[in-house]
Amino acid sequence: MAVGVGVRLPSGHPARVTRFVPISGTWRCDGDERGIPLRTITDYLQVPANAQVPLLGGRPA
């Protein structure tokens, strides 16, 4: 998962960067690395109830 993070450059100027966060319980998330639970990602990808989502490029009714 990727999240936007504000940082300060060595020059002192602010910047926005993308930080990639591993999924908890995987080989990329060991030791002190803080991960994101898989459930967080699957909840984010769910279509809200009563959403009008077109299938195969169609238009919503």
PyMOL commands that set and color helices and strands:
alter all, ss='L'
color gray80, all
select helices_A, chain A and resi 38-45
alter helices_A, ss='H'
color red, helices_A
select strands_A, chain A and resi 2-8+14-20
alter strands_A, ss='S'
color yellow, strands_A
deselect
rebuild
show_as cartoon
